[in-house]
Amino acid sequence: MKKEVYIFDFDGTLVDSMPTYASVMLRILDENNVSYENDIVKIITPLGYLGTAKYYRKLGIDIPAEELVKTMKEYARDEYSKNVFAKNGVMSTLKELKKRGASLNVLTASPHPILDPCLENNSLTEFFDNIWSCDDFSTTKADPQIYISAAERLGCRPEDVIFVDDNPNAVITAKTAGMISYGIFDESSAEYKEQMKKEAHRYIEEFSQLLEK
């Protein structure tokens, strides 16, 4: 039996952080009196902090991208390390998948100073073979190459990897790169549920459904 290889998103997939993430990112727009579309969170989520900062500059914020990233991290760090928790079924499912011999990995737009303490606080770090931020690849989850590069680092082909994400843009891009792409429900992306059902290889409502064949 071939070893299962998973790559999981972090925000909205492993942890219930999207309300926190959205509030941090929208706070910066609001503080700079920049108007934005209703789907702004969907657009920026795969971009990472630097990608989001560059996007914000296009929207009209006249602040250097590096300074915007610094502000994002300051706003997010305390919240993520103390007030963001694993979603229902995540701990028990990861434990069972690990018992089955699966390789479990994380790929997220969140930077390590926010990602790592949150995983540690939720006792999830030990389950993962690799914990990657987009920063580790110098690109974003909107770029198909990041999924190809991640598969290469795992020593396998993209089509041998199951990628799980709540963001429709990331689900579609991972599929384009050749991965087995799963959409997962999160309240923040509920309006895109039908889109993900159509685009993903599989759509699940609960994390524990990963244990079902």
N, C-alpha and C positions, 0 to 999 in steps of 0.2 A: 504494500500500500504506500503510495507516494505521500511524503510529508506535506501537510498543509502549511501554506505561508500566508500570513495576514499582514496587511498594513492598515492601521486605524488612524483616522483623523482624531483630533483631541477635542476641540471646542464643539459641543453639541452632539458628539458621538460617544466619547468616554465620560465626559463630565458635563454637568448641566450649567454651562458657563455662558451661553449665548446672550442671555439678558445682561450679564456683566460686561461681556465684550462689546455688545451694541451700545451700552450706556457710556463706556469709555470712549468709543470712537465717535459717537454722535455728540458727546460733550465737547469735543475739540471743534467740530463743525459749528456747533451752537455758540461757543465762546468767540468764534471768529465771524459770526453773523453770515455764514455761508448757507445758502439754500441747497436742498438735495432732494432727489427722487425717493419714492417710497421703497424702491428695491435697492437702496444704497448698501445695506448690510449684505445682501446676496452678492453684490458686485465686489465689495472689498474683502470679504472673508477669505477667498483663496489667495489674495495678493500678499499677505504678510504685512508686517508693520512698515517696512521701508516702501513696499509697493503701494500700500495705502497712503503713505505720506506723499509719494510722488503723484498719486491720483488726486489727493486733496489740493496739491499745488495747481493742478489743471483746473480744479473747481474754483480757484481764486484765492487760496490762502498763501499769502506772500511771506512765508517763513521757510527757512532751509529745511530740507527733508530730514536731515540728521537731528535737527532740533525738535521737529514734530515727533520723530520716533522716540526721542528721549522723554518727551511729555507723555506719550502713549504708555511707555513702560512704567513711568512713575505712577500714573493713574491706575494701571492694572496690577502692578506687583503685589500690593498689600491685599487687594480683594481676592486675587487668585490663590494666594498662599494661605488665606484664612477662611474665606467664605464661599468657595466653589467646591462642589462635592460630586462624587461619581454618580452616574445615572443608575437607575434601577437595573439590577441584574448584571452589571458590568463585572464586579468582583468575582461572583460565582461562575460566570461564563468564562472569564479569562482563566480562572483556576482549572476548569474542566478542559478547556482547549489545551492548556499547558500539559495537563495530565495525559492527553491524547498524543502529545508529542509535536504539536503545532509550533511553528516559529511565529512569534507575535512581535510586531513592530509598530512604531508610531511615526507618522509624518504630518506635521502641522505647520500652519503659518505662525503660530505663537512662538516667540523667542524663548530661549532656554531660561533666562532669569524669571520668567513667568511660568513656563511649562514645568520645569523640573521641581520647584517647590510644591506645586499643586499636585503632581503625581505622587510625590513623597508624602504629602499630607494625607492623601487618600490611600496610602499603602499599596500603590499600583506599580511602582517602579520595578519591583522584582520580577514581574511577569514578562518584561520586554527584553528582547535581544538587542534591539536598537531603538533609541529615542531620538528622532531627527526633527529639527526645525528646518524650515525653508532656508534659513540662514546658512545651514550646513551645505547647501547646494548652490548658493548664490543665485537662486531664481525663485519663482513662485509656483503655486499649485495650479496656476492658469497656464503653465508651460508644460506640454506633454513630456518634455525631456526629463523633468524631475522624477517622473514615474519610471522612465527607462533607466535612469541613473540609480534609483533606489533598488530596482530589480538587479542591476549589475552588482551593486554592493552586497546584495543577498546571495549572489552566485546563481541566479536563476533568470528565466525569461519573464517578461511582463505577464504573459498569458498563464504563468504558473502562480501568480499572486492574486489573492482576493483583497480588494481595496474597499474599505467601508467608510462612508462619509455621509453627512447630513446635508451637504451643500450641493445643489444640482450642477453648478458649474464644475466643481471638482470631480463629481461622479462622471460627467460627460467627458472631461479631459482625460481622466484615468482610463476610461474605456477607449478613447481615441488612441492612447498610448499602447493599448493592447492588454490591459489588465482586466481581470474579472471584477466588474464594478458593482458594488452593492450600495443602494441607497438605504438610509435608515431614518426613521421619523425623529424629528425634533420640533418642538412647538414653534421655534423661530422660522422654520422652513416649511410649515404645514401647508402654506398656499402653493408650494411647488410639488406637493405629494404626487399628483397625477402625472406631472412631467417626469418625475424621477421613476415612477412605475413604468413609464414608457421607455425611458432612456437606459435605465440600469438593467443589468443582467438579472438582478433580484432586488426586491424591495422588502424590508422588514420593519415591523412596527416597534418591536422590542429587541434589545441587545441579545437576550437569551435565545432568540430564534436562530441565532448562528449555530446552535447545537443541533438544530433540526436539519435533516438532509432534504 
